[in-house]
Amino acid sequence: MLDPVLLRTQPEMVASGLARRGFVLDLAALQSLDERRKALQVELENLRNERNRLSKAIGVAKRQGEDALALQEQATAVSARIAAVEEDQRQALGAWDAFVQTLPNLPDAEVPEGRDESDNRELRRWAEPRQFPFPVRDHVDLAEQLGIADFAAGAKLAGSRFVVLRGWGARLERALIQFMLDIQTQEHGYLEIAPPYLANAASLFGTGQLPKFEEDLFALRDDPYYLIPTAEVPLTNLLRESIVEELPQRFCAYTPCFRREAGAAGRDTRGMIRQHQFDKVEIVQIVRPEASAAAHEELTTHAETVLQRLELPYRVMALCAGDLGFSAAKTYDLEVWLPSQGVYREISSCSNFGSFQARRLQLRYRKDDGRPELAHTLNGSGLAVGRTLVALLENHQQADGSIYIPAALRPYLGGVDGIHAR
């Protein structure tokens, strides 16, 4: 959530920053809401002063044996007016909060200008895409030929955008999860967490999914819970409404993730690129503000490590202002090469949220002078497991339809160096 002081004192600056994202801030509505709030506050203070004056006058009158009935009637009327204004103030503050909750984060000054993904800026590449001396097959054909994925069974059991992994497919997914967790916990110092897969509304509000993106969530029908869209939600909320004594804090978790993909109708309907349920290893850092820029660069390299160990070509993209997610101030996307499509596709988003999430979460730390201050939060996918499996199948396919297993992953698969057709 944006700083309310900034909204009230520098609204034009905020509007200019949000315009970089293509978001139009309604300055007239903002001013009207703030003027209403200030007017009610002034009226309330005047009424309370009047009530105090009348209370003292009543006391004086009674001590002097005078009739205080008229003063008491005035005091009763003032108290009734105070109650009415307090209710008006509650509604005004609610309207202000509802308005502010719809405002996205301000882009960092280093974020490139642009309207959409076509304006994203490539920062670097790792490894050159492989040249295949045979016709390239996509992950669906490869997986079905190997007997490791059953898309028909997924549709039968749940519907479209679900898959059943079988045998080596299930084992490969499990191996990738353990491989990713070991890198982040043993090499990069993240504390592994096994969180709930359900979250309450307060948790989803804290990380920015609610109220704006409720249509993208799976909500339980009879209970006040949602299936988590990412482990970012429980991991970041671990420190909600707390003052953290020691920073940085680093968490990671494997979880299934659940998304309705309400805004993605018709996109990537074939295979495992975009599903309603998918697995992901998430990494989260909570840091002091002065450390967040460096932490963002570091967290991104932590996600890159996984791709490098799996020998998968990728590139790092700086998202332009118009392509940033709602809560992000700055984002790097890791895009892995998919031979069947001849393009790089997103496999991880690594974002710095500044104090935006922390303000919603009331997540603070103590400065050196002991005063509480909002922390900065960051997160990234390390990685999306399903897309990693897709990239591994496609990039490491062999002419006979078998799949080469990179050396770093072999210990997690009993030492095998390939997966072969039945």
N, C-alpha and C positions, 0 to 999 in steps of 0.2 A: 504494500500500500504506500502511496506517495505521502511525503511529509506534509501534514496539514498546515504547518507554519509556512512552508514554501508555497502552498496553494493560496494561502491568504495574503501573503506579502509580495509574492512574485508570480502572479498568475500568468502574465504575458510570457515570462521565461518558460514556465511549464508548458504553456500552449505551443511555444516554438519548438520545444524538445519533443513533444508528442506529435507534432506535425511531421517530424522526420519519419515517424512510423506510419504516416498516412492517417493518423487519428486526429479528428477535429474536436478540440476541447470547447465546449459550450461556455464561453466566458460569461455570458449574460446570466445563464442558469447558475453558474458558480457564484457570481456576485450576488444574485438574488438570495440564494440560500445563506450566504454568509451575512448579508445585511439583515435578513430575518433573524438569524441566530444572535447577532450583536444587539439588535433592537430588543429582543426578548430578554437578553441578559441585563441590559440597562434597566428595562422596566422592572425586572425581578429585583435587582439591587435597590431601586428606589422604593419598591413596595416593602421590602424587608426593612429598610431604614425607617419607613413610615410606621411599620408594625412595632419596631423597637421604640420609636418616639411615643406612640400611643400607649405602649405597655408601661413606660416610665410615667407618663401623665396620669394613667389610671392609678398607679401606685401612689403618686403624690396626692391625688384627689382623695383617695381612701384614707391616707394618713392624716389628712387635714379635715376629715369628716365631711367631705363634699360629695355631691351626687356624681357618680362616675358612669351612669347608665349610657349616656350619649357617647362617651368615649369608648365604652365597651362595644356598643353597636358598630361604631366605626372600625374598631379592631377586628370584629367578626367579619365585616364586609371586606376588609383588607386581606384577612387570612383566606377568605374564599377566593378572592382575586389571585392571591399568590398560588393557590392550588391550581387554578385554571391556567395561569401563565406557566407554571412548572410542567403541566401536561403539554401545553403548546411548545415549550422548550424541548421536551422529550421527543415530540414528533419532529420538530425542526432538526434536532441533532440526528434523529433517525434518517431523515431525508438527506441530510448532508453525508452521513455515512454511506447510505445506499448509492449516492452519486459518486462518491470517491472510490467505492469498491469496484466500480466499472472502469476505472482509469488504469491503463497499463503502466508499466515501469518506464522511466525515462531512459533512452539509449545512452550508453557511455559515449564520451566525446570521441573515442577511438573507433566507434562503430562506423563502417562505411555507409555513405548515402546510397539510397536505392529504394525501389518499391516492392520488389519480390525476389524470388530465388535467382532469377536471371541476373540480378545485380550483386550477388554474393561474390566475395573476392577470394580467389585461391591463394593460400599462403605458402604451401609446400606440398610435395608429393614424396611418397616412399615406395620404391620399387617400380619397375616398369611392368605393365600388363604382359602376360605371357602370350606369345604367338603360337597358335595351335596348328599343327600340320594335318588336322582332321576336322570335320564339321563339328562345331560346338553344340552341345545339348544344354537345355536349361535344367534347373534343379528339379523340376517336376518329372521330366522324363528320366533323368538320372536316378532319382529316388525311387520311382516306381519300378524301373528296371532292376534295381538292386533289392527291391522288396523291403525298403526301410521306411517308407511313408505311404499312408493310405488315406488319400483325400476323400474317397467315396465313403469310407467308414466315418471320417470326421463329420461329413455332411449328414450321414445317417444318424449319428449319435447326438449331434447338436444343431447342425445347419451349415450354411455356407461360412467360409472363413474359419474353419476349424480343421485340424488334421490329427490323425492317429499315427504316431511313430512306432515302428515295430523293430524288434531285434537290434541290429546294429544302429538303426536310427535313434532308438531310445537310448542306447548305450552311448552313442556319440553326443547326444544332447547332454546327458548326465556328465560325461567326461569334460565337455566344454565348460559347464557350470563350475565343476570342481577346479579345473585349470584356471579359470578367471578368478575365482575366490582366492586360490593359493597365491596368485601373483599380487593381488591387492592387499592381502593380509600379511603375507610373509615377506614381501619385498617392499611394499609401499606404506606399511604401517597403519592400515585401516582396521578398525575393530569390527569383526563380523557380528552381525545382528540377525536373529531369526524373528521377524516381526509378524504381527497378524496380517492376514490378507484382506481383512475388512477394516474400514476406517469410518469414524463418525464425521459429521458435517464440520465440526470445529477443526479437525485435522485437515480436511480438504480445503477449507477456507484459508487456513494458515499458509498453505503452499500455493494458493491462487487458483485451484480448480473450481472452487465455488465462490460466488454464485454464478459466474459468467459461463462456465463450461459444463453445467449439469447435464446437458443433453448428451455429452460424450461419455458419461459415466453409467455403469450398471448399478442401479439402486435396488436394494431388497424391498420386496413388496410390503411386508408387514413389520419390518424392524427398521430402526433409524441408522442403517449402515449402507455403505457403498463398497463394492469390490474395488480394490486399489488399482489405479491406472499405471502406477509405477511405485517402486520402493522409496522414491524420493519423499513420498507423503509420510509414511511412518518414520523414516530415518530422521528427517528434518524436525518432525514433531516430537521426537524424543525429548527435546529441550524446550518445548513450548512453555511459556509462562514461567520462565526460570531465569535466574542470574547465574551464569556459568563462571565458576572461579578460575578455570584454566582453559586457555585456548592455545593452539587450535584443537578441535575435536574432529576425528575422522571416523566415519562409519561406512560399512558396505553391507550389502545383503543380496542374496538371491531370492527372488519371488516370481511367481507368475504375475502377469499384468493383464488387466481386463479393460478393453476400450470398445465402445460402440462404433467408433469411427463414423460418427453421424455426418461429418462434413466431407467424407471421402467416398461417397457412393460411386461405384463404377471404376475405382482406381485399384490396380493391382489385385484383381479378383482371382488371378491364376496363381496357385502355389502359396508360399509361406511369407511373402514380402509384407503383407498387411493383413493381420488376423485379429479376431476379437479376443483371443487368449494367446499370450506368448510369454516366454521366459526372458528374464533380464537380470544381469548383475549390475547393481547401482552403486555408485560411490558418491559420498557426500562429505563436504568439508564445511566447518563452521569456524570462522576466523575473525581476527580483529580487522577493522576497516583498512588500516594501512597495509595489511598483508594480503588483501583479497586479489589484487591484480596478479601478484606473483603466484598465489595459490591457484588461480585460474589457469595459468600457463602450465603449472606443475600437474594439476589434475588432468589436463588434456593429454600430457605425455603419459600419464598412468593408463589412460584408455588406449593410447597408441601402442603401448608395449604389447598388449594382447594381439593386435593385428600383426605386429612385426614378428612375434614368436610363431604365429600361424602362417607366416610367409604369404600374407595377403596384401596385394597392392592397394594403396589408399591415398587419398589427398585430404588436406585440412582446409576447410573453408571458413572464412570470417563472414558471418551472416550480416547482411545489410540491415539498416534500421527497419525497413518495411517488412522484413522476414523474421524479425525477432518474435519469440514467444511472449505471451502476455506478461509474465513476471520477470523476464530476463532483461538485464542491462547490457549484456554482451554475451555472445554465443559463438563457439567454434563447433562446426559439424565435422565429424569424420565420415568420409564417404568412401566405401569400399568398391573396388572394381567388380562388375558383374559381366563376364564375357558374353553371356547369351543376349544381353541387352546392349552391350557395347557402351555402357555408361557407368559412371560412379553413382552409387546410391547410399543414402544416409544409413549409418550403422550405429552412430553415437552422437548425442548432442551434449556438449560440455558448456555449462552456463554459469555466469556470475550474476547473482540477483541483487548485489549490493545489500542495502538494508530493507528492501521491498518486502521480502517474506518475513524478515525478523520483526518488522513493525506489526504485521498481521499476527505473528506468533507471540509477540511480546517476549522475544528472545534476546537477552542482554548479557553483557559481561561487565566486570568492574575495571574501570580504567586505573591507571597507576595511582591516581589521587583518591580512589575508592568510589568515585561516582559511577552509577550504572549507565551504560551506553548500548545502543543497538549493535548487535554483531552483524557480520556479513555472512551470507549463505551461498554455497556453490554446490552443483551436482553434475554428474555425468553418467552416461551408460558405459559400463565397462566389461561386457558389451551387451547389446541385444542378441540373445542366444540364437533365436530362430534365423535372423538375418546372417549371423556368423556361420551357421550351419549351411545356409544357402550359398554364401560366398565360398566356403570351403569346398563344397561339392563342385561348384562351377569352375573355380580356379584350379583345383587339383584333380580334375577329371582326366582320365587316360583314354587312349584310343579304344580300348576294349570295354569301356564303361566302368572300370574300377576307379576308386578314389585313393589318391596318394594321401597318407597321413603325415603331417609335418613331425619332425623329430621331437619337438617340445611337447606334443600331445600324446605321443606313443606310450609313455608310462601310465597314462590314465586309461589306456585301452588294452592293457595287458601286453604291451610291446609290439603290437601289430603295426606294420608299415603301410597297410592298405586295406580297403574294403572292396570285396569282389562280388560280382553277380552270383546269384544262387546257382 
